[in-house]
């Protein structure tokens, strides 16, 4: 009795099969991969439609237009817009085939479309030339030019001719060197801080060992017996030597002027004095030439 109740009747099984048969056609079958990756879509589109359009294209401009349209629509993933473009492509293919078959009206339409594409390509070509010329003129307007002066040397760069506006590449080089110098000083501070910590630990262990000897307890030091500070000090000294060598390489040598050495900070003052001396020498030469001219006229 229990077995009869647990199993469905034959009538119920038939009804279920009939219902599944009626509803199965209404179910949406969703593929596991996108449609643009399915061979059922790619093979007819590439080998049938695209290849057929290229072979049946009547002129070179239409051939190029087909390639451009396929390149523009190759990344579409929406089904509705893809179907519209495919229908348009098959319509073009039928038109090309009718023109090849000798349809005079279709051939005239395609010839007119070819002239339109030729005019459009020529217009785009001249527009591109004009835009490139405008871009080049803007580049010439803002190109770096030498001002005749020099940028004073610093620890980050040697003296170099001043340009206005200064090229972005030079600004980036100077900025990167400044950041590198900051990183070096940060590393030196970190090494100095670690060295101070080691010294404090050594001092603390000495105090603990002194107290352990007094009380008779056993204590094993960690920082005793090995030189922990020397490697840190040597690393900090190497970084400082590198920073110093870079600064000495970038900064010019000291100059001996008027009985003393003038440093880099005095370079601007020295330049002013030299310019004043050059002006005085030029005025003296002009006055001498004027006197010679007057004397020659008097004679």
VOGU-3710 file (C-alpha; in Angstrom, 3 decimals, decimal comma):
1> xxxxxxxxxx> 0,000/0,000/0,000  2,806/2,398/0,881  4,650/1,600/-2,366  1,555/2,514/-4,420  1,214/5,905/-2,672  4,911/6,895/-3,057  5,056/6,328/-6,854  3,204/8,685/-9,287  0,568/7,190/-11,476  1,029/6,606/-15,183
11> xxxxxxxxxx> -1,484/9,330/-15,948  0,547/11,850/-13,957  3,745/10,850/-15,739  2,092/11,275/-19,137  0,790/14,710/-18,141  4,251/15,788/-17,033  5,841/14,614/-20,257  3,250/16,425/-22,329  3,695/19,642/-20,320  7,491/19,495/-20,663
21> xxxxxxxxxx> 7,122/18,995/-24,423  4,867/22,056/-24,738  7,051/24,326/-22,584  10,464/23,205/-23,879  10,226/25,374/-27,006  9,559/28,469/-24,853  12,634/28,062/-22,701  15,551/30,411/-23,470  18,689/28,507/-24,301  21,638/30,562/-23,056
31> xxxxxxxxxx> 25,033/29,451/-24,407  27,944/29,149/-22,067  30,124/31,468/-24,190  29,243/34,837/-25,815  27,815/34,721/-29,307  30,804/36,531/-30,844  33,036/33,612/-29,818  30,806/30,915/-31,256  31,898/29,269/-34,496  28,289/29,441/-35,684
41> xxxxxxxxxx> 28,635/33,221/-35,743  32,305/33,760/-36,628  32,619/31,411/-39,605  29,608/32,734/-41,602  30,442/36,344/-40,759  34,169/36,247/-41,594  34,315/33,664/-44,369  30,899/34,295/-45,887  29,922/37,923/-45,405  33,226/39,768/-44,936
51> xxxxxxxxxx> 35,161/37,790/-47,533  32,263/37,992/-49,974  31,998/41,778/-49,599  35,705/42,239/-50,226  35,637/40,064/-53,315  32,495/41,684/-54,728  33,481/45,300/-53,953  33,364/47,144/-57,306  35,886/49,937/-56,530  38,878/50,555/-54,286
61> xxxxxxxxxx> 37,091/53,167/-52,147  34,170/50,844/-51,452  36,624/48,043/-50,653  38,336/50,285/-48,099  34,952/51,390/-46,678  33,948/47,771/-46,052  37,139/47,119/-44,127  36,660/50,285/-42,041  33,064/49,401/-41,124  33,992/45,874/-40,085
71> xxxxxxxxxx> 36,881/47,264/-38,023  34,525/49,705/-36,278  31,892/47,048/-35,493  34,191/44,175/-34,516  33,944/45,010/-30,792  30,154/45,043/-30,579  28,702/42,674/-27,991  25,008/43,645/-28,112  22,829/41,216/-30,041  20,307/43,752/-31,394
81> xxxxxxxxxx> 22,858/46,148/-32,875  24,923/43,228/-34,199  21,866/41,823/-35,996  21,185/45,229/-37,570  24,751/45,516/-38,845  24,716/41,948/-40,185  21,481/42,583/-42,063  23,005/45,736/-43,541  26,085/43,746/-44,583  24,054/41,042/-46,338
91> xxxxxxxxxx> 22,045/43,776/-48,075  25,301/45,280/-49,369  26,435/41,855/-50,547  23,246/41,404/-52,565  23,717/44,875/-54,069  27,310/44,099/-55,100  26,218/40,836/-56,694  23,460/42,574/-58,663  25,997/45,083/-59,946  28,317/42,260/-60,996
101> xxxxxxxxxx> 25,383/40,573/-62,743  24,920/43,670/-64,958  22,202/45,702/-63,246  22,693/49,200/-64,735  20,805/51,065/-61,994  22,766/49,366/-59,202  26,036/50,069/-61,001  25,136/53,770/-61,271  24,285/53,915/-57,567  27,609/52,308/-56,626
111> xxxxxxxxxx> 29,536/54,662/-58,937  27,863/57,636/-57,264  28,674/56,191/-53,833  32,294/55,712/-54,932  32,564/59,383/-55,956  31,108/60,380/-52,587  33,702/58,255/-50,743  36,483/59,720/-52,877  35,404/63,288/-52,053  35,108/62,395/-48,354
121> xxxxxxxxxx> 38,580/60,820/-48,295  40,088/63,889/-49,971  38,361/66,186/-47,491  39,599/64,129/-44,527  43,115/64,175/-45,992  43,207/67,981/-46,224  41,622/68,324/-42,786  44,346/66,110/-41,353  47,035/68,191/-43,061  45,569/71,417/-41,663
131> xxxxxxxxxx> 45,337/69,974/-38,138  48,931/68,749/-38,319  50,090/72,185/-39,487  48,189/73,901/-36,643  49,718/71,474/-34,164  53,183/72,121/-35,586  52,691/75,893/-35,360  51,643/75,543/-31,712  54,736/73,439/-31,136  56,953/76,096/-32,723
141> xxxxxxxxxx> 55,259/78,803/-30,682  56,003/76,991/-27,415  59,329/75,401/-28,312  62,214/75,922/-25,865  64,681/78,661/-26,848  68,017/79,614/-25,330  67,878/82,848/-23,355  71,655/83,343/-23,276  71,917/82,794/-19,522  72,803/79,819/-17,377
151> xxxxxxxxxx> 70,986/78,018/-14,605  73,040/78,246/-11,431  74,399/74,866/-10,310  72,981/73,122/-7,276  73,610/69,847/-5,513  71,154/68,227/-7,931  72,497/69,403/-11,299  75,527/71,143/-12,830  75,203/74,501/-14,622  73,400/74,283/-17,953
161> xxxxxxxxxx> 72,041/76,810/-20,488  68,732/78,351/-19,491  65,826/77,639/-21,828  62,390/79,174/-21,843  60,157/77,327/-21,399  62,273/74,700/-19,754  61,781/71,251/-21,322  59,729/68,868/-19,238  62,422/66,180/-19,520  64,975/68,398/-17,738
171> xxxxxxxxxx> 62,454/69,245/-15,018  61,739/65,549/-14,476  65,463/64,749/-14,240  65,965/67,452/-11,594  62,865/66,308/-9,686  64,031/62,673/-9,721  67,464/63,687/-8,430  65,854/65,700/-5,636  63,725/62,701/-4,668  66,803/60,453/-4,793
181> xxxxxxxxxx> 68,687/62,831/-2,492  65,750/62,842/-0,056  65,699/59,028/-0,065  69,414/58,934/0,687  69,066/61,302/3,629  66,088/59,302/4,924  68,189/56,147/4,718  71,016/57,869/6,608  68,593/58,947/9,343  67,232/55,416/9,590
191> xxxxxxxxxx> 70,732/53,941/9,899  71,668/56,530/12,537  68,510/55,741/14,483  69,249/52,003/14,344  72,829/52,635/15,523  71,543/54,674/18,490  69,105/51,895/19,353  71,923/49,331/19,310  74,033/51,507/21,593  71,129/51,932/23,990
201> xxxxxxxxxx> 70,591/48,157/24,030  74,276/47,595/24,738  74,179/50,102/27,578  71,058/48,443/28,977  72,672/44,998/28,822  75,736/46,312/30,647  73,540/47,641/33,430  71,664/44,307/33,606  74,953/42,353/33,694  76,249/44,572/36,511
211> xxxxxxxxxx> 73,060/43,968/38,487  73,216/40,206/37,732  76,788/39,962/39,073  75,727/41,751/42,215  72,744/39,443/42,816  74,446/36,294/41,512  71,893/35,632/38,780  72,755/34,307/35,328  72,319/36,598/32,282  73,418/36,004/28,675
221> xxxxxxxxxx> 73,929/39,263/26,705  73,044/39,502/23,035  74,826/42,655/21,854  78,102/41,927/23,594  81,018/40,336/21,766  79,996/41,466/18,274  80,434/44,850/16,639  76,892/45,909/15,785  77,501/49,633/15,306  80,343/49,553/12,773
231> xxxxxxxxxx> 78,332/48,143/9,793  75,579/50,696/10,366  78,080/53,542/10,653  79,923/52,367/7,542  76,691/52,194/5,523  75,718/55,710/6,618  79,196/57,016/5,758  79,013/55,430/2,295  75,697/57,127/1,589  77,059/60,463/2,809
241> xxxxxxxxxx> 80,168/60,056/0,650  77,969/59,365/-2,379  75,868/62,473/-1,688  79,003/64,581/-1,215  80,614/63,274/-4,401  77,455/64,057/-6,384  77,341/67,595/-5,014  81,042/68,182/-5,744  80,580/66,852/-9,264  77,652/69,176/-9,949
251> xxxxxxxxxx> 79,004/72,308/-8,284  81,876/74,137/-10,066  85,312/74,548/-8,526  86,100/77,526/-6,309  87,605/80,537/-8,089  90,500/82,681/-6,947  89,421/86,324/-7,316  90,929/89,380/-5,679  93,103/87,455/-3,266  90,496/85,016/-1,956
261> xxxxxxxxxx> 88,430/81,969/-2,914  84,874/82,711/-3,978  82,308/80,008/-3,461  79,335/79,093/-5,613  77,041/81,475/-3,733  79,219/84,375/-4,930  79,026/83,384/-8,601  76,214/85,832/-9,321  78,208/88,741/-7,778  81,298/87,779/-9,788
271> xxxxxxxxxx> 79,218/87,763/-12,962  77,926/91,274/-12,265  81,451/92,599/-11,670  82,712/90,983/-14,855  79,854/92,491/-16,842  80,590/95,958/-15,429  84,265/95,588/-16,330  83,341/94,521/-19,861  81,077/97,568/-20,246  83,856/99,886/-19,060
281> xxxxxxxxxx> 86,317/98,318/-21,503  83,825/98,699/-24,354  83,236/102,383/-23,528  86,993/102,993/-23,430  87,397/101,391/-26,866  84,565/103,496/-28,261  86,064/106,698/-26,848  89,451/105,827/-28,299  87,931/105,197/-31,706  86,052/108,526/-31,502
291> xxxxxxxxx> 89,278/110,432/-30,720  91,087/108,791/-33,632  88,239/109,690/-35,968  88,297/113,345/-34,850  92,054/113,560/-35,230  91,890/112,099/-38,747  89,198/114,625/-39,730  91,307/117,550/-38,351  94,302/116,509/-40,367
//
